[in-house]
């Protein structure tokens, strides 16, 4: 792989992460599930990619999310959030706020719309990202800081709108392969100075949660998002009234298990390069998986939530009026307008983020229909 060389300090940090993972493998008899490897590489306290201090988001990091591309994303999303908020159902909970850019643009736009939430809660496990999001909000909306609170777990009960942008894809996944007559689980072993794959029979506890007919042929490997499903079920237990909106890249089940995806969808991001080696410099790169949105919908509905909408990001943003938000900047002011128009293109173009990224809405006792799904709702594909 032709990837940038890390600094000496970064390489030393990766070595510490690798040593931590190696010790866990040895303590576990020489093998751990990939889900556990991914959890350690991303979330080991003080060491994992999201738990240490390296810059992750934005042009100076490893990848750029929609809110980092343009404030128009959060401002447009606010049109949908406003529709959900009501007396007694007037809080926002953002899961994994990253740098805080989405929170700042969203709460600022809600103020402009006269629809400020009573509280803006941020569920963030990373001390580093908590600090960054706090700094971003303090710089951009200092007068609204009293409404913002950070959490390290879901509240016991919630009424309002939940937002998760590129959150589900970063939750640990199990890797499962079809053999000729059975399913196996791919795990991680020590391989020289690094790590490698090794298969074991799939545990019965996992086998009962997988319909092996989804895996088309012998040799087919894929990721199963047990952690993301579990999170959605946990959210269902606390969401008394309102809507949860998740934006992420992925497919309905029929597309997710396409024969062309026979090696799965694991994707790693390092300094704006994408590759598929999760064992490269552990702790210095993001590791993600595309989302099986059918499985997410099933987990929600089996836990008492209702599937309220599903569409691609482009259709959602258009439904919520991104062109109207763009039109606030006069086209005659080319210096201001043209960069914003280019940002809209990146957010909505099928060749960029518009088609691969999807938006799913799950809720309980929620107002319907939701504006973001008034046209192009694809719930029937799940």
Secondary structure, 3 states (H helix, E strand, C coil): CCCCCCCHHHHHHHHHHHHHHHHHHHHCCCCEEHHHHHHHHHHCCCCCCCCCCCCCECCCCCECCHHHHCHHHHHHHHHHHHHHCECCECEEEEECCCCCHHHHHHHHHHHHCCCCCCEEEEECCCHHHHHHHHHHHHHHCHHHHHHEEEECCCCCCEEEEEEEECCHHHCCCEEEEECCCCEEEEEEEEECCEEEEEEEECCHHHHCCCCHHHCCCCCCEEEECHHHHHHHHHHHHHEEEEEEEEEEEEECHHHHCCHHHCECCCEEEECCEEECCCCCCCCCCEEECCEEHHHHHHHHHCCCCEEEEEEEHHHHHHHCCHHHHHCCCCCCCHHHHHHHHHHHHHHHCCCCCCCCEEEEEEEECCCCCCHHHCCCCCHHHC
